[in-house]
Amino acid sequence: MIVRREHKVLVQGITGKQGTFWTKAMQDYGTSVVAGVNPRKAGTEHLGVPVYACAVDAARDSRIDVSVMFIPPMAAKAAAIDACEAGVKLLVCLTEHIPAHDVMEMHAAAAANGVRIVGPNTAGLVTPGECFVGIMPAFNANVFRPGEIGVISRSGSLGTLVSLNLTQSGFGQSAFYGVGGDPMIGTTSRDALEILDADAGTKAVVLCGEIGGSAEESAAEYAAGMSKPVVAFIAGRASPPGKKMGHAGAIVSGSSGGYDAKRAALEAAGVAVADVPSQIPVLLKESLDSKAA
C-alpha cells in the first residue's frame, strides 16, 4: 500500500512533543489527519482534530485507513493491537526498542486483522507532492519531489541522503518506503519492492540495504523477475567483521548477512549496485537508458 492524499490518518500519541510537531508537518504537506489518540486527553481537540481514548473509539466516528504511532516502547504493543482492532489497513510503527515478545504479539494481531505493519523502527512513508506519514522531511523540496523513482530503505537517514542525491540529479520519487531497521519488521524490503513493482507511477526502484539479516538476498530473488530497473546500495561495506552496526538487524555472522554476499546476490539478479550513494543516479540513468534502447 502506497499512502495517498485520500487516505484517512490517525495519530496515536498526537499530543506529545514529537506527535504534535510531525502531525502539524503532515497536515501542512497534505496528509489527511482525521483524529488522534491520548487516553488522558480524550474528548478534547488538538491541531484541529478530535482526540480519543483509543483507536477503536476513533474508528467509530471516522474512517481510518492508516495509523502512525508516536508511542514509547513499553506502550507500543497495546497501541498497535488497538489500531489493528480498529480496522486500519496500514500501521506505521516509528517506535524502536520494543521488546521482542511484544513485537511478536503485534505482528500476530496484524495478521489476524489483515493489517500491514511498516516497522517497527521505521522513519515512515512519503508520496512526494501528496502526503507523508512519519518523520521524513517530505516538505523539503531539495530532498523530495514528485517523480517516477521508488525508494526503499531500512534507514531513514540513508533514505533521505539517497532521495537528496536523486533530486539533485533531476530524478523525482514516486514513493519512499522506510521499512525499518529492526530484526522483526512487518514489511520487508522484498514486500516493498513488490508494492513498487505493481505501482504504475513507478518506473524504476532504488533499494537501500544494510549488512545483517537476509532482506537484500530475498529482495534480489524478486528483482530477478522484474522488468523495471533496480539499483541498490548496501551500507556497511567497511564494517569490522563480527561487529554489530547501527540498527538492531545489522548483525553479521560468518558470511551470512555480509556485504559481499548481499552484493553478489543483487548483481546476480541483474541489479546494479553502487559503491557509494552518489553513484546511484548515474547507475539509474544507465539502467533506464538501457531499458529504453
CORTA-V354537 format. One record per helix or strand. SS is the DSSP state (alpha for helix, beta for strand). FROM is the first residue (numbers start at 1). TO is the last residue. Records with the same first field share a line. If there is no record, write none. Layout:
SS=FROM-TO  FROM-TO
//
This chain:
beta=8-12  32-37  45-46  49-52  66-69  90-93  116-119  124-127  131-134  146-153  173-178  204-210  229-235  253-253  256-256  272-274
alpha=17-29  39-41  55-61  73-86  100-113  156-168  189-197  215-223  259-268  277-292
//
